[in-house]
């Protein structure tokens, strides 16, 4: 695709989305695109865009805001060319991380968060969980808090684990849409005819979270086998749930011994109390998100795998990668 075709497609793309690009913006995009193509030895085929390592190398000597502008030009031109979406998403991730450098001041931790993050490392939380697991037999509260913190090592939720209901997929489909929108769920389903724990799947389905109006329903499968086993063990032993029942009796994932679900306030209080006991500091869901953040240290040299992992975490929390980089990065992660 030559430059004139790209130009025409950018104009059409902007018009189709209802936000036309200005002539000056198009000139800047095309100028950056042509320069980058020249430096990378590319041609009209666009094949050179697949070599993200070469592009990163070419841009590595430039300032981060300049790199950002070149990545933005790539994205606009690729979208206009209807290029492979996975590659576009990769370059969007690079751009978002570079964009976030402008927003770092928004993500500066509070004085208390700074204190905790300088003292508590990811390894401290993992050691805490290792010790807690030894105390689970016969200790319902320890068992519950172990699983709450365990989930937060993998999923950067806010306080969505409060009031989260257990149902199976068929039951979920039968829930009226107006009701679904007011509740979060974890879907417990059997895989095949087996009755062992490993013959089940778990999927968090979130409808109520901070940015739900923008992102809508989120389906987040529990893919880590160890975490899935821990949660199913909790359901069987802590909740006395028959995981093989044809119809799951709707119950809540985390409850008091009375059966009443934890509120968001309960969740915050119990996390603070538990972490203070084990690591000497109050750890919130926000701090867990910072401690277990998987952000590359350099947006330009980040690998495709690193970008995808960071994008996945941002999606789970319900915001853009740019916001994740600016707000939820851990400034002390190099110590970890």
VEXLUMMI-897138 format. One record per residue (C-alpha): x, y, z. Coordinates in steps of 0.001 Angstrom, whole numbers, always signed. Layout:
N
       c1       c2       c3
        X        Y        Z
...
# end
This chain:
336
       c1       c2       c3
       +0       +0       +0
    +1555    +3291    -1109
    +1435    +6598     +768
    -1478    +7979    -1272
    -3572    +4903     -506
    -2690    +5179    +3181
    -3637    +8879    +3112
    -7017    +8123    +1543
    -7659    +5362    +4069
    -6759    +7584    +7032
    -9244   +10192    +5797
   -11926    +7519    +5335
   -11126    +5915    +8701
   -11496    +9255   +10490
   -14734   +10068    +8704
   -16210    +6624    +9379
   -15588    +6899   +13104
   -17162   +10371   +13174
   -13935   +12161   +14163
   -12110   +13277   +11011
    -8366   +13871   +11242
    -7123   +17368   +10448
    -4878   +17838    +7420
    -2009   +18816    +9696
    -2400   +15668   +11820
    -2387   +13487    +8718
     +768   +15201    +7453
    +2534   +14537   +10765
    +1431   +10879   +10850
    +2592   +10306    +7280
    +5891   +12130    +7776
    +6735   +10017   +10826
    +5553    +6862    +9087
    +7691    +7527    +5974
   +10774    +8336    +8048
   +10427    +5196   +10102
    +9841    +3098    +6991
   +13021    +4520    +5456
   +15104    +3886    +8591
   +13833     +304    +8755
   +14449     -343    +5056
   +10752     -995    +4464
    +8621     -876    +1326
    +4957     -493     +296
    +4148    -4101    +1264
    +4104    -3174    +4947
    +5961    -6350    +5904
    +8544    -4279    +7760
    +5884    -3428   +10364
    +6023    -7023   +11612
    +9634    -6582   +12706
    +8881    -4835   +16005
   +12390    -5573   +17265
   +13886    -3609   +14376
   +11498     -704   +14985
   +12365     -690   +18697
   +16066     -663   +17843
   +15665    +2235   +15398
   +13713    +4315   +17928
   +15784    +3424   +20998
   +18058    +6473   +20732
   +15164    +8930   +20645
   +13424   +10569   +23608
   +10353    +8802   +24980
    +7916   +11457   +23742
    +9427   +11176   +20224
    +9137    +7395   +20359
    +5509    +7807   +21391
    +4791    +9995   +18351
    +6295    +7436   +15986
    +4330    +4583   +17542
    +1162    +6641   +17255
    +1868    +7199   +13547
    +2364    +3447   +13095
     -938    +2710   +14839
    -2979    +5217   +12817
    -1519    +4028    +9517
    -1942     +343   +10408
    -5552     +899   +11438
    -6183    +2711    +8155
    -4561     -183    +6286
    -6699    -2667    +8260
    -3523    -4379    +9395
    -3327    -7378   +11731
    -5115    -6385   +14967
    -2718    -8287   +17229
     +209    -6220   +15942
    -1783    -2993   +16303
    -2570    -3936   +19902
    +1110    -4570   +20559
    +2117    -1127   +19291
     -760     +417   +21256
     +729    -1144   +24362
    +4113     +404   +23645
    +2540    +3797   +23045
     +426    +3616   +26195
    +3443    +2891   +28383
    +5314    +5818   +26856
    +2237    +8026   +27219
    +2054    +7175   +30889
    +5384    +8836   +31592
    +3490   +12107   +31263
    +1020   +10941   +33895
    +3503    +9612   +36433
    +2740   +12434   +38845
     -825   +11097   +39093
     +518    +7738   +40133
    +2828    +8975   +42864
    +2008    +6834   +45904
     +767    +8514   +49065
    +3239    +8931   +51901
    +1877    +5822   +53609
    +1976    +3788   +50383
    +5574    +4877   +49815
    +6459    +3659   +53287
    +4811     +278   +52741
    +6217     -226   +49236
    +9727     +553   +50433
    +9396    -2033   +53223
    +7211    -4803   +51825
    +8291    -6816   +48807
    +6371    -9287   +46714
    +8354   -12068   +48362
    +7019   -11040   +51777
    +3436   -11602   +50604
    +4329   -14946   +49045
    +6066   -16004   +52276
    +3001   -14885   +54228
     +803   -17095   +52047
    +3158   -20036   +52490
    +2930   -19723   +56270
     -831   -19118   +56242
    -1429   -22270   +54220
      +57   -24360   +57044
    -2598   -22999   +59424
    -5616   -23666   +57186
    -6779   -26999   +58675
    -9503   -26191   +61196
    -9106   -22414   +60780
   -11857   -21017   +58566
   -10803   -17346   +58779
    -7178   -18129   +57934
    -8382   -20277   +55028
   -10585   -17490   +53669
    -7950   -14761   +53959
    -5354   -17025   +52363
    -7560   -17298   +49281
    -8373   -13596   +49168
    -4695   -12640   +49134
    -3909   -15558   +46812
    -6372   -14227   +44228
    -4847   -10750   +44452
    -1387   -12089   +43582
    -2803   -12994   +40159
    -5740   -10667   +39589
    -5469    -6919   +40350
    -9062    -6581   +41539
   -10216    -3661   +43642
   -12798    -4801   +46245
   -14866    -6861   +43805
   -14321   -10067   +45812
   -16929    -8840   +48297
   -20489    -9912   +47447
   -19344   -12246   +44672
   -21817   -15057   +44069
   -21118   -18656   +43013
   -23326   -20043   +40207
   -22813   -22239   +37168
   -22924   -20997   +33584
   -26474   -22216   +32918
   -27750   -20512   +36047
   -25948   -17335   +35031
   -27601   -17365   +31602
   -31007   -17600   +33265
   -30457   -14546   +35475
   -32311   -11473   +34233
   -30055    -8840   +32712
   -31180    -6147   +35151
   -30180    -8406   +38056
   -26839    -9387   +36491
   -25817    -5747   +36269
   -26045    -5406   +40055
   -23909    -8417   +40975
   -20501   -10022   +40432
   -20159   -13775   +40017
   -17750   -16666   +39825
   -18938   -19390   +37461
   -18322   -22954   +38661
   -18643   -25514   +35867
   -17845   -29159   +35340
   -15553   -30163   +32471
   -16784   -33463   +31110
   -18138   -36139   +33447
   -15348   -36239   +36026
   -15957   -35348   +39671
   -12452   -34427   +40746
   -11501   -30838   +41476
    -9405   -30719   +38317
   -12548   -31601   +36339
   -13992   -28143   +37025
   -13475   -24652   +35679
   -13787   -21283   +37426
   -14458   -17957   +35742
   -14853   -14577   +37413
   -17650   -12593   +35760
   -17664    -8956   +36817
   -20529    -6561   +36189
   -20024    -4163   +39107
   -16653    -2410   +39202
   -15323    +1139   +38980
   -15250    +1446   +35184
   -18049    -1018   +34332
   -20031    +1619   +32407
   -17115    +1905   +29972
   -15970    -1725   +29718
   -19140    -3692   +30497
   -19186    -7327   +31617
   -15766    -8895   +32163
   -15144   -12635   +31922
   -11871   -13653   +33605
   -11049   -17383   +33663
    -8926   -18807   +36466
    -6222   -20410   +34359
    -3609   -21091   +37047
    -4173   -24693   +38160
    -2795   -24158   +41650
    -5074   -21178   +42320
    -8061   -23076   +40937
    -7339   -25994   +43271
    -7038   -23620   +46238
   -10384   -21984   +45469
   -12190   -25287   +44925
   -10757   -26604   +48195
   -12111   -23492   +49925
   -15538   -24024   +48358
   -15633   -27645   +49533
   -14129   -27221   +53000
   -14858   -23611   +53892
   -18284   -23209   +52282
   -19371   -26892   +52437
   -20368   -26646   +48777
   -21108   -29672   +46604
   -19115   -28718   +43525
   -20628   -31639   +41548
   -24259   -30674   +42076
   -26259   -30229   +38862
   -27614   -26954   +40190
   -25276   -24927   +42384
   -27108   -23463   +45354
   -26206   -19789   +44915
   -23906   -18745   +47709
   -21180   -16158   +48126
   -17504   -16887   +47595
   -16360   -15192   +50803
   -18631   -15101   +53830
   -18647   -14877   +57577
   -19285   -18158   +59406
   -22952   -17077   +59578
   -23161   -17234   +55784
   -23472   -13484   +55350
   -21262   -12205   +52513
   -18324    -9926   +53198
   -19010    -6306   +52328
   -16378    -4162   +50633
   -15688    -2553   +53989
   -15289    -5988   +55598
   -12849    -6997   +52886
   -10676    -3919   +53382
   -10673    -4312   +57165
    -9808    -8014   +57084
    -7017    -7519   +54538
    -5524    -4733   +56664
    -5783    -6801   +59848
    -4334    -9949   +58284
    -1407    -8235   +56540
     -552    -6185   +59642
     -333    -9413   +61599
    +1931   -11158   +59079
    +4086    -8456   +57457
    +3727    -5554   +59878
    +1942    -3280   +57402
    -1629    -2760   +56241
    -1903    -3999   +52641
    -4870    -2864   +50542
    -6064    -4100   +47151
    -4348    -1065   +45577
    -1028    -1963   +47188
    -1430    -5583   +46083
    -1946    -4327   +42517
    +1267    -2301   +42790
    +3276    -5107   +44401
    +2250    -7667   +41786
    +2288    -5346   +38789
    +3844    -6883   +35674
    +4963    -3747   +33879
    +8072    -3653   +31679
   +10601    -1063   +32804
   +11068     +340   +29298
    +8116     +741   +26948
   +10250     +754   +23806
   +12294    -2378   +24557
    +9369    -4322   +26054
    +8779    -7703   +24430
    +5450    -8669   +22911
    +4887   -11102   +25801
    +5533    -8366   +28383
    +3144    -5991   +26630
     +405    -8637   +26414
     +795    -9563   +30084
     +565    -5913   +31167
    -2457    -5334   +28913
    -4173    -8362   +30429
    -3667    -7021   +33958
    -4941    -3586   +32932
    -8020    -5177   +31377
    -8777    -7129   +34557
    -8631    -3992   +36680
   -10780    -2147   +34166
    -8588     +590   +32775
    -6123    +1316   +29977
    -2498     +239   +30007
    -1588    +3921   +30172
    -3491    +4307   +33456
    -1984    +1085   +34804
    +1533    +2319   +34063
     +931    +5736   +35583
    -1077    +4741   +38649
     -382    +1103   +39513
    +3321     +675   +38865
    +5491      -66   +41880
    +8295    +2537   +42139
   +10284     +124   +44321
    +9964    -2946   +42070
   +13683    -2923   +41252
   +14229    -3829   +44899
   +12046    -6875   +44531
# end
